[in-house]
Amino acid sequence: MESETATRPRSLWGLLMLSFIALVLVTVAAPRVRQQEAEVPDPTPSPVPTRQVHRRPNVLGRPLSVARHNAYLPLVTVPERTPTPTPTATFTPTPTVTPTATPSATPTHTPTPYPTPDGQARGVWVPILMYHYISVPPPDADLYRRDLSLAPATFEQQLRYLADNGYMTVTLKDLVYHLTLGYPMPERPVILTFDDGYRDNFTHAYRLLRRFNSVGTFFLVTSVIDENHPDYLTWGQVRVMHQGGMEFGSHSYSHPDLRGQSVDYLVWQIVGSQEAIAERIEEPVRFFSYPAGSYDQQVIDVLRSAGFWAAVTTEQGDWHASGNPYELKRIRMRGDDTLEQFAAKLEYDWEDNNP
């Protein structure tokens, strides 16, 4: 019994030793087997890694399972890539083509024809009134100055009478176009003319004419204007009056008697004055007033050749014919005329009572 019991421990110990030796052999042989297996090429090609995985170092010095290795990695949330939206094309409206406005036809300016007689004889009653000064004469004025001077208040009364009785002021241009081409005239026309170009024609006559919506024709002696004579108009005043609708004509350069003069002298007196006025008012000068009413046929010939359309005289009358535009008659206004006398002159039958 005792030997049997002693034998059992020895047998147990031997078994343990054999087991330990076997374990050591297995441990030593396993790496070699794995090395040999690694040296044998795998016929299956390795997949191409899609990305390189970063592994933490094995600080324990022994291989780690994938699960354990990943447990040491920090948890990183990889954001899902939000696809960049394809930009929606913004609708750009097709620009509306603005139609180019068709330029309206500019009306062609039809120049006023020259008053060339159309061959039809015409005549008309039109009183052409002749004024000089529109001012109160000085106390020492002589007989002629007093006779030629009309007070502004008297002139205003006459303009009011004309307006109240249906008269309408027109120009010499209107008269010439009626006589030569038949242009219409108002029912009761009247023409107001002013000789010599005195300063009061601007300060009084022009102011009153504008007030009554009337027009006048002013005949200038240009030498005294060039000399800046204080009793006569200035060129600046002439421009203002012309822009205000007044008509201008020539009364010669120095107011001489034109009868019996040479053509050269007449051209100097007539054409020189005509050009001086035309330069200031920027339009042709077509009308002439004979100085002191004196003229002859040669004067008329020079006027016609210089482009004048008509001329006025100092002969009393109010009938005008198309065949005689260079001898238009006028009615003289005097300083002592009353309003009744003024009205009588407008209605007087000058043709039947002239000698």
GIJOKA-V282739 format. One record per pair of residues at least 24 apart in sequence whose C-alpha atoms are under 10 Angstrom apart, sorted by the first residue. I is the first residue (numbers start at 1). GAP is how many residues later the second one is. Records with the same first field share a line. If there is no record, write none. Layout:
# GIJOKA-V282739
I->GAP / GAP
This chain:
# GIJOKA-V282739
113->64 / 68
114->63 / 66 / 67 / 195
115->58 / 61 / 62 / 63 / 64 / 65 / 66 / 67 / 194
116->60 / 61 / 63 / 64 / 65 / 193
117->59 / 60 / 61 / 62 / 63 / 64 / 65 / 205 / 206
118->61 / 62 / 63 / 64
119->61 / 62 / 203 / 204
120->59 / 60 / 61 / 62 / 202 / 203
121->58 / 59 / 60 / 61 / 200 / 201 / 202
122->56 / 57 / 58 / 59 / 60 / 198 / 199 / 200 / 201
123->55 / 56 / 57 / 196 / 197 / 198 / 199 / 200 / 201
124->51 / 54 / 55 / 61 / 65 / 194 / 195 / 196 / 197 / 198
125->63 / 64 / 65 / 192 / 193 / 194 / 195 / 196 / 224
126->44 / 49 / 59 / 62 / 63 / 64 / 65 / 191 / 192 / 193 / 194 / 203 / 204 / 220
127->61 / 62 / 63 / 64 / 65 / 189 / 190 / 191 / 192 / 193 / 202 / 203 / 204 / 218 / 219 / 220 / 221 / 223
128->41 / 42 / 43 / 44 / 61 / 62 / 63 / 64 / 65 / 184 / 188 / 189 / 190 / 191 / 192 / 200 / 201 / 202 / 203 / 204 / 218
129->61 / 62 / 63 / 64 / 65 / 87 / 187 / 188 / 189 / 200 / 201 / 202 / 203 / 204 / 216 / 217
130->61 / 62 / 63 / 64 / 65 / 87 / 182 / 183 / 184 / 186 / 199 / 200 / 201 / 202 / 203 / 204
131->24 / 61 / 62 / 63 / 64 / 65 / 70 / 74 / 87 / 200 / 201 / 202 / 203 / 204
132->61 / 62 / 63 / 64 / 65 / 66 / 68 / 69 / 86 / 87 / 200 / 201 / 202 / 203
133->61 / 62 / 63 / 64 / 65 / 66 / 67 / 68 / 71 / 72 / 201 / 202
134->60 / 64 / 65 / 66 / 67 / 68 / 69 / 70 / 71 / 72 / 201
135->63 / 64 / 65 / 66 / 68 / 69 / 70 / 200
136->64 / 199
137->198
144->191
145->190
146->188 / 189 / 190
147->186 / 187 / 188 / 189 / 190
148->184 / 185 / 186 / 187 / 188
149->184 / 185 / 186 / 187
150->183 / 184 / 185 / 186 / 187
151->53 / 184 / 185
152->48 / 51 / 52 / 53 / 56
153->51 / 55
154->181 / 182 / 183 / 184 / 185
155->49 / 50 / 53 / 54 / 178 / 180 / 184
156->48 / 49 / 52 / 53 / 55 / 56
157->181 / 182 / 185
158->180 / 181 / 182 / 184 / 185
159->49 / 50 / 52 / 53 / 54 / 55
160->48 / 52
161->178 / 181 / 182
162->26 / 27 / 28 / 50 / 52 / 181 / 184
163->49 / 50 / 51
165->178
167->24
168->45 / 46 / 47
169->40 / 44 / 45 / 46 / 47
170->44 / 45 / 46 / 47 / 77
171->44 / 45 / 46 / 75 / 76 / 77
172->44 / 45 / 75 / 76 / 77 / 114 / 115 / 137 / 138 / 139 / 140 / 156
173->44 / 74 / 113 / 114 / 136 / 137
175->135 / 145 / 147 / 150
176->133 / 134 / 144 / 145 / 146 / 149
177->132 / 145
178->144
179->141 / 142 / 143 / 144 / 145 / 146
180->141 / 142 / 143 / 145
181->141
182->140
190->25 / 26 / 128 / 156
191->24 / 25 / 26 / 139
192->24 / 25 / 26 / 138 / 139
193->24 / 25 / 26 / 54 / 55 / 56 / 96 / 119 / 137 / 138 / 139
194->24 / 25 / 26 / 54 / 55 / 95
195->24 / 25 / 26 / 54 / 55 / 56 / 94 / 95 / 96 / 97
196->24 / 25 / 26 / 28 / 36 / 37 / 54 / 55 / 56 / 58 / 59 / 93 / 95
197->24 / 25 / 27 / 28 / 34 / 35 / 36 / 37 / 41 / 51 / 53 / 54
198->26 / 27 / 31 / 32 / 33 / 34 / 35 / 36
199->26 / 30 / 31 / 32 / 33 / 34 / 35 / 38
200->31 / 32 / 33
201->31 / 32 / 36 / 37 / 40
202->30 / 31 / 32 / 35 / 36 / 38 / 39
203->30 / 34
206->34 / 35 / 38 / 39 / 40
207->34
209->35 / 37
210->31 / 34 / 35 / 36
213->32
214->31 / 32
215->29 / 30 / 31 / 32
216->25 / 29 / 30 / 31 / 32
217->25 / 28 / 29 / 30 / 31 / 32 / 70
218->24 / 28 / 29 / 30 / 31 / 32 / 33 / 69 / 70 / 71
219->28 / 29 / 30 / 31 / 32 / 33 / 58 / 68 / 69 / 70 / 71 / 72
220->28 / 29 / 30 / 31 / 32 / 33 / 34 / 35 / 53 / 54 / 57 / 68 / 69
221->28 / 29 / 30 / 31 / 32 / 33 / 34 / 48 / 52 / 53 / 56 / 68 / 70
222->28 / 29 / 30 / 31 / 32 / 33 / 47 / 50 / 51 / 52 / 54 / 55
223->29 / 30 / 31 / 32 / 46 / 49 / 50 / 53
224->29 / 30 / 31
225->28
226->27 / 50
235->41 / 42 / 45 / 46
236->44 / 45
238->39 / 42 / 43
239->38 / 41 / 42 / 43
240->41
241->40
242->38 / 39 / 40
243->38
247->34 / 38 / 39 / 40
248->26 / 29 / 30 / 33 / 35 / 36 / 37 / 38 / 39 / 40
249->24 / 25 / 28 / 29 / 35 / 36 / 37 / 38 / 39 / 40 / 59 / 62
250->24 / 25 / 26 / 27 / 28 / 35 / 36 / 37 / 38 / 39 / 40 / 41 / 58 / 61
251->36 / 37 / 38 / 39 / 40 / 41 / 60
252->36 / 37 / 38 / 39
253->38
254->37
255->35 / 36 / 37
256->34 / 35 / 36 / 38
257->33 / 34 / 35 / 36 / 37 / 38
258->32 / 33 / 34 / 35 / 36 / 37 / 38 / 40 / 41
259->35 / 36 / 37 / 38 / 39 / 40
260->35 / 36 / 37 / 38 / 39
261->34 / 35 / 37 / 38
262->36 / 37
263->35 / 36 / 38 / 39
264->38
266->32 / 33 / 36 / 37
267->32 / 35 / 36 / 39
270->29 / 32 / 33 / 36 / 38
271->31 / 32 / 34 / 35 / 36 / 37
274->32 / 33 / 34
284->24
285->24
286->24 / 25
287->24 / 25 / 38 / 39
288->24 / 25 / 38
289->24 / 25 / 37 / 38 / 39
290->24 / 36 / 37
293->34
295->32
297->29
299->27
300->26 / 27
301->25
315->39
316->34 / 35 / 38
317->28 / 31 / 32 / 33 / 34 / 35 / 36 / 37
318->27 / 28 / 29 / 30 / 31 / 32 / 33
319->30 / 31 / 32
